[in-house]
């Protein structure tokens, strides 16, 4: 992940936002709001740690450039 940070950001944003938008549409279409609640839990558990790791990798890369 340290070598391809752009892909990590795309995957993180898809996990956080893309899934929520998709399941919001499913919830609106079906009227069953549990789809959205479960996707929120999955999105946060997948997306947030991935974003944190990519931020850490970016900081490490910036520190190596300064040295």
TIZA-110697 format. One record per residue: residue number from 1; residue in three letters; y, x, z negated of N, C-alpha, C, CB in turn. Coordinates in steps of 0.02 Angstrom, whole numbers, m for minus. Each point is the difference from the previous one (the first is absolute). Glycine has a CB too. Layout:
! residues N
PT num residu    n.Y    n.X    n.Z   ca.Y   ca.X   ca.Z    c.Y    c.X    c.Z   cb.Y   cb.X   cb.Z
PT NUM    Ala      Y      X      Z      Y      X      Z      Y      X      Z      Y      X      Z
...
***
This chain:
! residues 67
PT num residu    n.Y    n.X    n.Z   ca.Y   ca.X   ca.Z    c.Y    c.X    c.Z   cb.Y   cb.X   cb.Z
PT   1    Unk    m59     41      0     59    m41      0     63     43      0    m63    m90    m60
PT   2    Unk     59    150     34     59     43     m2     22     20     70    m37     41   m111
PT   3    Unk     m9    m39    158     18     24     66     25    m57     45    m84     90    m13
PT   4    Unk     68   m150     m1     21    m56     42     33    m53    m43    m94     24     82
PT   5    Unk    155    m10   m105     35    m45    m45     23    m64     34     36     99    m66
PT   6    Unk    m23    m96    130     22    m60     36    m55    m53      0     75     71     72
PT   7    Unk   m136    m51    m61    m56    m48     m2     m8    m28    m70    m57     62     92
PT   8    Unk     67    m20   m143     m6    m24    m70     53    m53    m15    m46    112    m34
PT   9    Unk    107   m102     58     52    m49    m11    m15    m65     36     83     93    m13
PT  10    Unk   m107    m89     74    m17    m60     38    m55    m39    m35     34     56    107
PT  11    Unk    m85    m21   m129    m55    m33    m35     23    m31    m66    m81     81     54
PT  12    Unk    124    m46    m90     25    m26    m63     41    m63     10      1    116    m46
PT  13    Unk     44   m115     95     41    m58     12    m41    m59     25     96     76     25
PT  14    Unk   m147    m61     15    m43    m55     22    m37    m31    m60    m14     56    112
PT  15    Unk     m9    m13   m157    m36    m25    m59     47    m41    m44    m77     99      4
PT  16    Unk    139    m78    m10     47    m36    m44     28    m63     33     28    108    m53
PT  17    Unk     m6   m102    115     37    m54     31    m41    m40     51    103     67    m18
PT  18    Unk   m140    m31     59    m37    m33     54    m51    m50    m25     17    100     66
PT  19    Unk    m54    m81   m116    m50    m46    m28     33    m61    m32    m77     97    m18
PT  20    Unk    132    m85    m17     35    m56    m32     25    m50     51     32     75    m94
PT  21    Unk     m3    m50    148     26    m45     52    m58    m38     33     97     78     20
PT  22    Unk   m152    m44     m6    m57    m33     30    m27    m56    m46    m29    107     61
PT  23    Unk     19    m91   m124    m28    m50    m45     50    m54    m20    m78     87    m42
PT  24    Unk    142    m72     47     50    m52     m8     m7    m51     55     79     80    m56
PT  25    Unk    m89    m56    117    m11    m45     57    m63    m42     m9     58     81     73
PT  26    Unk   m112    m49    m96    m62    m36    m12     10    m53    m54    m67    102     34
PT  27    Unk    103    m84    m87     12    m47    m55     42    m59     23     m7     94    m81
PT  28    Unk     57    m81    121     42    m55     26    m42    m45     45    103     73     m6
PT  29    Unk   m144    m43     49    m40    m38     47    m52    m44    m35     17     91     84
PT  30    Unk    m50    m62   m136    m54    m37    m33     24    m40    m61    m77     88     39
PT  31    Unk    134    m69    m67     24    m33    m61    m36     26    m62     26   m101     68
PT  32    Unk    m66    151    m62    m37     29    m55     34     66    m21   m110    m52     40
PT  33    Unk    148     50    m95     42     56    m19    m38     56    m36     94    m80     m9
PT  34    Unk   m157     69     m6    m39     54    m31    m10     59     48    m57    m85    m70
PT  35    Unk     59     73    135     m4     55     49     57     49    m13    m54    m76     85
PT  36    Unk    114     50    m94     58     43    m10     m4     37    m67     68    m78     70
PT  37    Unk    m91     44   m122     m4     33    m66    m50     57      2     29   m108    m55
PT  38    Unk    m87     98     86    m49     53      3     23     58     44    m90    m85    m20
PT  39    Unk    125     69     74     24     53     44     54     41    m34    m28    m70    100
PT  40    Unk     68     38   m143     51     37    m38    m33     51    m45     76   m100      4
PT  41    Unk   m128     81    m38    m36     46    m43    m30     58     41    m26    m95    m78
PT  42    Unk     m5     80    134    m30     52     42     53     45     30    m95    m77     24
PT  43    Unk    151     49     m2     53     39     31     30     49    m49     24    m95     76
PT  44    Unk    m11     73   m136     30     44    m49    m49     54    m23     72    m94    m38
PT  45    Unk   m135     78     33    m48     50    m23    m15     51     55    m50    m84    m77
PT  46    Unk     59     66    140    m13     46     55     64     36     22    m94    m72     37
PT  47    Unk    148     37    m33     61     28     28     40     45    m45      3    m99     68
PT  48    Unk      5     80   m131     42     39    m45    m28     70    m13     36   m108    m52
PT  49    Unk   m100    116     35    m25     69    m10      5     42     63    m77    m44    m86
PT  50    Unk     67     13    143      6     37     63     71     23     12    m95    m66     46
PT  51    Unk    144     24    m62     70     19      8     17     57    m48     29   m118     34
PT  52    Unk    m53    115    m95     14     52    m49    m29     67     23      0    m85    m92
PT  53    Unk    m62     85    118    m30     62     24     38     29     59   m111    m42    m39
PT  54    Unk    135     m2     83     37     26     58     68     27    m21    m60    m82     74
PT  55    Unk     91     52   m125     63     27    m25    m12     69    m31     43   m116    m22
PT  56    Unk    m97    123    m15    m16     65    m30    m13     52     53    m47    m58   m100
PT  57    Unk     11     40    152    m14     47     54     64     19     36   m114    m50     14
PT  58    Unk    160      3     m6     64     15     32     41     49    m42     m1   m113     55
PT  59    Unk      1    103   m121     36     46    m44    m29     70      3     26    m96    m76
PT  60    Unk    m93    101     77    m32     65      5     18     35     66    m94    m43    m72
PT  61    Unk     95      4    126     17     28     65     73     24      1    m84    m76     55
PT  62    Unk    129     37    m85     69     20     m3      9     63    m42     34   m119     14
PT  63    Unk    m72    124    m69      4     60    m42    m25     62     37    m15    m71   m101
PT  64    Unk    m37     63    142    m26     57     38     52     22     53   m119    m40    m19
PT  65    Unk    155     m6     47     51     18     49     57     39    m32    m30   m102     66
PT  66    Unk     46     85   m129     55     34    m34    m19     71    m21     41   m111    m39
PT  67    Unk   m105    123     28    m22     66    m23     m4     50     56    m63    m54    m88
***
